[in-house]
């Protein structure tokens, strides 16, 4: 009986047949293993003859897009000839809201605390700044005190980047909340 229930649930959760385009859209939650999945998709694309695409690198990642930017992203994705994959760190994109067919969505999640701690130290890694400074020379190097601060101290000191309250986001581009990647672009609803 249990096996039948699991099978029926899996069938109901499988939305691939409802997709309107031959494209797998990976709207990557940061620090969940997305680099590994992108590497797998790259290898599979070569082996199986489908296109592999990702967003262009930029100085700042914008997770929640303005309406016109969401439409622009949809147009960019629709211009890709399938079968293909596309990946980008971005909140859930509502293709049907803008009159477009939907791709097949995939994503990964991770324990929220482990992910936050991983992100905290990732953005403080020396190689991260060297890499970004080479791409974007105008970026300033952060204060060494900020770089050396522990996650525990950040939380205990109540620093804004370590405050995880509903509706609090400031200018932090909100990689902090996994739900944005499943909820959408409405800041009021999703934050």
Backbone as CSV, one residue per row, in Angstrom:
resi,resn,N_x,N_y,N_z,CA_x,CA_y,CA_z,C_x,C_y,C_z
1,UNK,0.816,-1.196,0.000,0.000,0.000,0.000,0.864,1.265,0.000
2,UNK,1.878,1.305,0.882,2.751,2.479,0.977,3.466,2.734,-0.342
3,UNK,3.922,1.668,-0.987,4.630,1.810,-2.267,3.733,2.463,-3.315
4,UNK,2.461,2.090,-3.334,1.507,2.670,-4.280,1.301,4.160,-3.993
5,UNK,1.190,4.542,-2.718,1.036,5.952,-2.344,2.244,6.772,-2.768
6,UNK,3.440,6.237,-2.532,4.670,6.935,-2.916,4.710,7.119,-4.422
7,UNK,4.352,6.085,-5.174,4.351,6.164,-6.638,3.355,7.223,-7.124
8,UNK,2.142,7.224,-6.537,1.137,8.218,-6.918,1.593,9.634,-6.592
9,UNK,2.223,9.822,-5.443,2.725,11.136,-5.060,3.813,11.591,-6.027
10,UNK,4.713,10.701,-6.376,5.784,11.040,-7.321,5.195,11.466,-8.659
11,UNK,4.168,10.772,-9.122,3.518,11.142,-10.383,2.896,12.534,-10.296
12,UNK,2.278,12.850,-9.159,1.646,14.163,-8.996,2.681,15.286,-8.920
13,UNK,3.835,15.011,-8.342,4.875,16.031,-8.202,5.689,16.227,-9.475
14,UNK,5.647,15.284,-10.385,6.418,15.374,-11.625,5.696,16.299,-12.599
15,UNK,6.207,17.509,-12.737,5.588,18.510,-13.606,6.223,18.586,-14.985
16,UNK,7.118,17.688,-15.308,7.831,17.787,-16.586,6.889,17.714,-17.777
17,UNK,5.820,16.959,-17.663,4.882,16.836,-18.785,4.087,18.130,-19.002
18,UNK,4.046,18.998,-18.000,3.306,20.257,-18.113,4.155,21.384,-18.708
19,UNK,5.434,21.129,-18.927,6.325,22.167,-19.457,5.939,22.522,-20.891
20,UNK,6.101,23.800,-21.224,5.768,24.284,-22.560,6.998,24.524,-23.424
21,UNK,8.171,24.315,-22.862,9.406,24.474,-23.642,10.385,23.378,-23.258
22,UNK,11.273,23.070,-24.183,12.278,22.032,-23.945,13.487,22.645,-23.251
23,UNK,13.263,23.114,-22.041,14.325,23.772,-21.307,14.191,23.460,-19.822
24,UNK,15.297,23.077,-19.223,15.361,22.872,-17.782,15.943,24.145,-17.183
25,UNK,15.188,24.794,-16.308,15.611,26.052,-15.693,16.035,25.779,-14.258
26,UNK,17.299,26.030,-13.984,17.886,25.834,-12.659,18.091,27.207,-12.046
27,UNK,17.096,27.696,-11.289,17.226,29.007,-10.634,17.923,28.791,-9.289
28,UNK,19.205,28.710,-9.352,20.118,28.229,-8.319,20.014,28.924,-6.964
29,UNK,19.670,28.170,-5.950,19.816,28.641,-4.575,21.316,28.606,-4.275
30,UNK,21.906,29.697,-3.778,23.345,29.695,-3.480,23.711,28.764,-2.325
31,UNK,24.887,28.191,-2.420,25.508,27.387,-1.361,24.728,26.120,-1.011
32,UNK,24.195,25.464,-2.035,23.486,24.199,-1.813,24.090,23.058,-2.631
33,UNK,25.178,23.342,-3.345,25.766,22.336,-4.229,25.495,22.645,-5.691
34,UNK,25.111,23.882,-5.983,24.732,24.230,-7.355,25.904,24.146,-8.330
35,UNK,27.122,24.429,-7.867,28.285,24.306,-8.762,28.444,22.867,-9.225
36,UNK,28.227,21.922,-8.329,28.337,20.504,-8.688,27.266,20.120,-9.700
37,UNK,26.035,20.594,-9.492,24.968,20.284,-10.439,25.242,20.936,-11.790
38,UNK,25.785,22.155,-11.793,26.120,22.812,-13.062,27.204,22.032,-13.805
39,UNK,28.185,21.528,-13.084,29.226,20.713,-13.711,28.616,19.450,-14.312
40,UNK,27.704,18.822,-13.593,27.018,17.636,-14.107,26.226,17.978,-15.371
41,UNK,25.498,19.100,-15.352,24.716,19.503,-16.527,25.625,19.792,-17.717
42,UNK,26.793,20.390,-17.460,27.748,20.662,-18.535,28.199,19.360,-19.181
43,UNK,28.577,18.404,-18.366,29.038,17.111,-18.896,27.923,16.372,-19.626
44,UNK,26.733,16.391,-19.041,25.607,15.715,-19.689,25.230,16.383,-21.006
45,UNK,25.351,17.709,-21.075,25.016,18.412,-22.320,25.949,17.987,-23.449
46,UNK,27.228,17.828,-23.141,28.191,17.381,-24.159,27.909,15.943,-24.571
47,UNK,27.620,15.127,-23.597,27.393,13.700,-23.860,26.081,13.445,-24.609
48,UNK,25.042,14.244,-24.277,23.709,13.982,-24.819,23.236,14.997,-25.850
49,UNK,24.073,15.962,-26.188,23.767,16.885,-27.279,22.671,17.901,-27.005
50,UNK,22.607,18.431,-25.784,21.678,19.534,-25.537,22.476,20.766,-25.126
51,UNK,21.871,21.931,-25.244,22.555,23.180,-24.933,22.639,23.436,-23.440
52,UNK,23.751,23.997,-23.015,23.936,24.378,-21.618,24.201,25.872,-21.584
53,UNK,23.390,26.610,-20.839,23.496,28.074,-20.789,23.415,28.544,-19.344
54,UNK,24.055,29.681,-19.089,23.936,30.325,-17.784,23.979,31.829,-17.981
55,UNK,23.597,32.562,-16.945,23.618,34.012,-17.027,25.056,34.505,-17.124
56,UNK,25.186,35.720,-17.632,26.515,36.335,-17.722,26.937,36.815,-16.333
57,UNK,28.222,36.662,-15.995,28.691,37.170,-14.694,28.459,38.680,-14.585
58,UNK,28.109,39.118,-13.393,27.913,40.549,-13.166,28.490,40.926,-11.808
59,UNK,28.720,42.223,-11.634,29.325,42.722,-10.399,28.450,42.411,-9.187
60,UNK,27.140,42.536,-9.344,26.186,42.270,-8.266,25.134,41.289,-8.767
61,UNK,24.759,40.382,-7.907,23.683,39.446,-8.236,22.372,40.049,-7.752
62,UNK,21.392,40.082,-8.626,20.067,40.554,-8.239,19.148,39.347,-8.201
63,UNK,18.687,39.014,-7.024,17.862,37.827,-6.826,16.396,38.134,-7.124
64,UNK,15.898,39.244,-6.608,14.514,39.655,-6.844,14.538,40.717,-7.938
65,UNK,13.914,40.411,-9.059,13.960,41.287,-10.228,12.762,42.223,-10.282
66,UNK,12.992,43.400,-10.844,11.882,44.294,-11.173,11.113,43.635,-12.321
67,UNK,9.857,44.017,-12.490,9.001,43.387,-13.495,9.628,43.392,-14.893
68,UNK,10.180,44.534,-15.316,10.762,44.614,-16.660,12.003,43.728,-16.787
69,UNK,12.752,43.555,-15.695,13.921,42.671,-15.720,13.499,41.203,-15.776
70,UNK,12.389,40.885,-15.114,11.856,39.521,-15.182,11.431,39.203,-16.617
71,UNK,10.767,40.143,-17.279,10.354,39.961,-18.676,11.578,39.803,-19.572
72,UNK,12.605,40.614,-19.333,13.837,40.530,-20.126,14.496,39.157,-19.962
73,UNK,14.527,38.638,-18.741,15.088,37.311,-18.501,14.263,36.242,-19.217
74,UNK,12.951,36.346,-19.149,12.081,35.390,-19.846,12.363,35.417,-21.342
75,UNK,12.497,36.610,-21.915,12.795,36.727,-23.347,14.143,36.100,-23.685
76,UNK,15.127,36.317,-22.817,16.455,35.721,-23.019,16.364,34.192,-23.017
77,UNK,15.605,33.657,-22.089,15.461,32.203,-21.985,14.666,31.651,-23.165
78,UNK,13.602,32.350,-23.566,12.790,31.887,-24.699,13.585,31.876,-26.003
79,UNK,14.617,32.703,-26.096,15.434,32.766,-27.314,16.376,31.570,-27.455
80,UNK,16.511,30.780,-26.405,17.388,29.605,-26.444,16.673,28.483,-27.184
81,UNK,17.349,27.921,-28.164,16.783,26.789,-28.887,16.985,25.520,-28.078
82,UNK,15.892,24.809,-27.837,15.953,23.591,-27.025,16.336,22.388,-27.844
83,UNK,16.558,21.294,-27.213,16.564,21.109,-25.769,17.788,21.761,-25.134
84,UNK,17.596,22.281,-23.922,18.681,23.022,-23.279,18.439,23.140,-21.776
85,UNK,19.467,23.639,-21.097,19.370,24.007,-19.690,19.813,25.458,-19.551
86,UNK,19.323,26.116,-18.513,19.732,27.487,-18.212,19.815,27.608,-16.701
87,UNK,20.885,28.248,-16.210,21.005,28.419,-14.757,21.337,29.858,-14.397
88,UNK,20.759,30.297,-13.274,20.973,31.659,-12.775,20.516,31.716,-11.322
89,UNK,21.265,32.459,-10.486,20.813,32.765,-9.125,19.697,33.799,-9.246
90,UNK,18.457,33.371,-9.113,17.328,34.295,-9.239,16.112,33.685,-8.544
91,UNK,15.282,34.555,-7.976,14.036,34.089,-7.365,13.166,33.437,-8.441
92,UNK,12.173,32.701,-8.000,11.263,32.013,-8.918,10.726,32.988,-9.960
93,UNK,10.836,32.621,-11.222,10.367,33.443,-12.337,9.013,32.894,-12.786
94,UNK,8.007,33.745,-12.779,6.659,33.329,-13.164,6.468,33.566,-14.658
95,UNK,6.772,32.567,-15.455,6.683,32.675,-16.907,5.246,32.922,-17.358
96,UNK,4.288,32.210,-16.770,2.898,32.326,-17.225,2.300,33.697,-16.907
97,UNK,2.755,34.333,-15.836,2.283,35.683,-15.493,2.569,36.653,-16.637
98,UNK,3.630,36.387,-17.380,4.032,37.267,-18.478,3.666,36.677,-19.841
99,UNK,2.707,35.751,-19.843,2.181,35.218,-21.094,3.093,34.246,-21.817
100,UNK,3.987,33.630,-21.105,4.931,32.696,-21.722,4.686,31.286,-21.204
101,UNK,5.074,30.314,-21.999,5.037,28.934,-21.541,6.103,28.708,-20.484
102,UNK,5.954,27.646,-19.722,6.875,27.364,-18.611,7.937,26.344,-18.986
103,UNK,9.133,26.508,-18.413,10.167,25.489,-18.555,9.974,24.409,-17.485
104,UNK,10.878,23.475,-17.441,10.932,22.495,-16.359,11.854,23.090,-15.303
105,UNK,11.368,23.236,-14.096,12.181,23.788,-13.008,12.895,22.685,-12.254
106,UNK,14.153,22.950,-11.871,14.854,22.094,-10.918,15.569,22.991,-9.921
107,UNK,15.826,22.461,-8.740,16.594,23.202,-7.751,17.086,22.248,-6.681
108,UNK,17.930,22.758,-5.825,18.454,22.025,-4.685,18.193,22.850,-3.438
109,UNK,18.090,22.193,-2.300,17.988,22.887,-1.020,19.006,22.278,-0.064
110,UNK,19.252,22.987,1.010,20.225,22.549,2.008,19.708,22.971,3.376
111,UNK,20.176,22.308,4.408,19.834,22.722,5.762,20.071,24.229,5.859
112,UNK,19.067,25.005,6.281,19.190,26.461,6.235,20.334,27.038,7.066
113,UNK,20.605,26.480,8.232,21.691,27.010,9.065,23.043,26.682,8.438
114,UNK,23.221,25.454,7.987,24.478,25.083,7.321,24.724,25.972,6.108
115,UNK,23.668,26.260,5.357,23.800,27.085,4.159,24.196,28.514,4.515
116,UNK,23.582,29.085,5.551,23.919,30.449,5.972,25.366,30.556,6.435
117,UNK,25.810,29.593,7.218,27.195,29.602,7.700,28.149,29.454,6.513
118,UNK,27.828,28.572,5.591,28.659,28.385,4.402,28.751,29.677,3.591
119,UNK,27.598,30.345,3.377,27.579,31.610,2.630,28.410,32.677,3.354
120,UNK,28.248,32.761,4.668,28.949,33.759,5.468,30.461,33.665,5.242
121,UNK,31.005,32.474,5.313,32.455,32.309,5.156,32.888,32.334,3.689
122,UNK,32.025,31.916,2.807,32.333,31.945,1.371,32.631,33.369,0.912
123,UNK,31.783,34.336,1.306,31.983,35.711,0.847,33.159,36.396,1.539
124,UNK,33.762,35.729,2.509,34.934,36.271,3.201,36.231,35.572,2.785
125,UNK,36.139,34.594,1.930,37.328,33.835,1.520,38.258,34.723,0.693
126,UNK,39.567,34.694,0.977,40.512,35.532,0.231,40.450,35.311,-1.280
127,UNK,40.344,34.067,-1.721,40.296,33.800,-3.162,39.060,34.425,-3.801
128,UNK,37.961,34.527,-3.056,36.733,35.126,-3.564,36.991,36.593,-3.927
129,UNK,37.692,37.310,-3.045,37.968,38.723,-3.313,38.988,38.910,-4.422
130,UNK,39.977,38.047,-4.473,40.972,38.141,-5.546,40.289,37.944,-6.895
131,UNK,39.461,36.922,-6.984,38.736,36.629,-8.221,37.835,37.799,-8.617
132,UNK,37.086,38.339,-7.668,36.177,39.449,-7.969,36.941,40.731,-8.308
133,UNK,38.042,40.986,-7.620,38.846,42.188,-7.882,39.444,42.135,-9.285
134,UNK,39.825,40.935,-9.729,40.359,40.791,-11.087,39.286,41.090,-12.132
135,UNK,38.067,40.645,-11.890,36.968,40.883,-12.832,36.461,42.318,-12.760
136,UNK,36.421,42.873,-11.548,35.842,44.198,-11.315,36.821,45.036,-10.493
137,UNK,37.831,45.618,-11.138,38.885,46.354,-10.417,38.379,47.494,-9.536
138,UNK,37.221,48.055,-9.841,36.697,49.180,-9.060,36.151,48.761,-7.693
139,UNK,35.956,47.465,-7.461,35.457,47.015,-6.158,36.480,47.294,-5.072
140,UNK,35.987,47.746,-3.928,36.906,47.997,-2.819,37.078,46.720,-1.995
141,UNK,38.229,46.587,-1.383,38.501,45.447,-0.508,37.862,45.747,0.854
142,UNK,37.122,44.797,1.414,36.462,45.038,2.707,37.460,45.216,3.850
143,UNK,36.974,45.795,4.913,37.752,45.985,6.135,38.204,44.623,6.669
144,UNK,39.484,44.481,7.038,39.979,43.202,7.580,39.199,42.719,8.809
145,UNK,38.680,43.651,9.633,37.875,43.241,10.796,36.615,42.508,10.337
146,UNK,36.006,42.996,9.265,34.819,42.339,8.714,35.190,40.950,8.182
147,UNK,36.315,40.871,7.497,36.750,39.597,6.923,37.019,38.542,7.995
148,UNK,37.535,38.969,9.142,37.920,38.022,10.201,36.798,37.716,11.198
149,UNK,35.718,38.453,11.133,34.635,38.263,12.104,34.010,36.875,11.938
150,UNK,33.770,36.200,13.057,33.156,34.874,13.000,31.640,35.000,12.842
151,UNK,31.037,33.947,12.358,29.582,33.917,12.217,28.911,34.079,13.581
152,UNK,29.435,33.388,14.588,28.864,33.492,15.936,28.875,34.939,16.431
153,UNK,30.007,35.630,16.245,30.093,37.026,16.685,29.141,37.918,15.894
154,UNK,29.000,37.648,14.620,28.088,38.423,13.781,26.655,38.313,14.308
155,UNK,26.237,37.096,14.652,24.890,36.874,15.189,24.750,37.534,16.560
156,UNK,25.724,37.300,17.443,25.659,37.852,18.801,25.690,39.377,18.811
157,UNK,26.412,39.981,17.855,26.485,41.440,17.768,25.259,42.048,17.080
158,UNK,24.390,41.209,16.514,23.187,41.706,15.846,23.468,42.429,14.546
159,UNK,24.583,42.079,13.877,24.900,42.710,12.594,23.765,42.467,11.597
160,UNK,23.511,43.456,10.740,22.397,43.354,9.797,22.496,42.105,8.926
161,UNK,23.693,41.770,8.470,23.822,40.608,7.586,23.553,39.289,8.305
162,UNK,23.531,39.319,9.630,23.241,38.114,10.422,21.915,38.227,11.156
163,UNK,21.050,39.102,10.679,19.706,39.255,11.218,18.754,38.617,10.221
164,UNK,18.060,37.614,10.664,17.221,36.835,9.752,15.755,36.965,10.130
165,UNK,15.284,38.195,10.180,13.897,38.452,10.548,13.061,38.663,9.294
166,UNK,11.820,38.222,9.366,10.894,38.397,8.253,10.819,39.876,7.885
167,UNK,10.971,40.167,6.607,10.857,41.532,6.126,12.129,42.344,6.224
168,UNK,13.170,41.818,6.869,14.436,42.533,6.992,15.345,42.072,5.873
169,UNK,15.779,43.012,5.051,16.647,42.625,3.953,17.688,43.674,3.657
170,UNK,17.306,44.923,3.792,18.244,45.990,3.475,18.802,45.821,2.078
171,UNK,20.060,46.145,1.915,20.721,46.008,0.626,21.543,44.747,0.547
172,UNK,21.053,43.676,1.137,21.865,42.464,1.240,21.651,41.492,0.090
173,UNK,20.846,41.840,-0.890,20.623,41.038,-2.094,20.045,39.670,-1.779
174,UNK,19.806,39.400,-0.564,19.124,38.259,-0.004,19.397,36.895,-0.581
175,UNK,20.644,36.545,-0.541,21.016,35.148,-0.740,20.677,34.370,0.527
176,UNK,20.298,35.096,1.579,20.089,34.474,2.882,18.850,33.590,2.928
177,UNK,17.872,33.862,2.120,16.592,33.155,2.225,16.385,32.211,1.044
178,UNK,16.342,30.912,1.318,16.104,29.932,0.255,14.704,30.078,-0.336
179,UNK,13.743,30.494,0.475,12.354,30.547,0.009,12.157,31.486,-1.172
180,UNK,12.980,32.542,-1.289,12.852,33.452,-2.430,12.962,32.702,-3.751
181,UNK,13.728,31.649,-3.763,13.971,30.915,-4.993,12.781,30.035,-5.376
182,UNK,11.804,29.955,-4.490,10.606,29.168,-4.750,9.341,30.013,-4.685
183,UNK,9.424,31.190,-4.083,8.265,32.041,-3.831,7.996,33.012,-4.974
184,UNK,9.003,33.696,-5.462,8.797,34.630,-6.552,9.388,35.997,-6.298
185,UNK,8.936,36.967,-7.086,9.526,38.306,-7.093,8.815,39.304,-6.184
186,UNK,7.734,38.926,-5.553,6.973,39.844,-4.710,7.630,39.956,-3.335
187,UNK,8.360,41.041,-3.120,9.092,41.226,-1.860,8.167,41.169,-0.640
188,UNK,6.984,41.754,-0.759,6.061,41.799,0.383,5.628,40.387,0.792
189,UNK,5.322,39.557,-0.176,4.866,38.193,0.099,6.016,37.281,0.494
190,UNK,7.144,37.414,-0.181,8.232,36.440,-0.047,9.268,36.789,1.009
191,UNK,9.258,38.004,1.514,10.263,38.372,2.505,9.577,38.652,3.815
